[in-house]
């Protein structure tokens, strides 16, 4: 496979307990980092166990796009909570306060891309 094409099945996942002050078990499959593709800081597939949550947090100099690959949960942005499900695409702009919770009975999988921005 070309060195600019990665498949998450070939990446060793990182086991994480909670993200951004959240709770629960996560598996993160890091695909690209800021070293590989600036100004992008993260491109990864993440799996959240049922009941896991990414804590509310602000990234002043980065925005994120999350694409829900499977499962469902609730996304909170600046105090407003909305259900999310497979196929939803979420934009969290730099400077917003956001978090994600897996409220479903199965693993919530999402693809995340973070990018540095001058909008901070």
Secondary structure, DSSP 4 states (H G I P E B T S, - for coil): --TT---GGGSPPEEEE-BTT-BSEEEEEEEEEHHHHTTEEEEEEEEE-TT-EEEEEE-TTEEEEEEEEE-EEEEEETTEEEEEETT-EEEE-TT-EEEEE--SSS-EEEEEEEEE-TT-
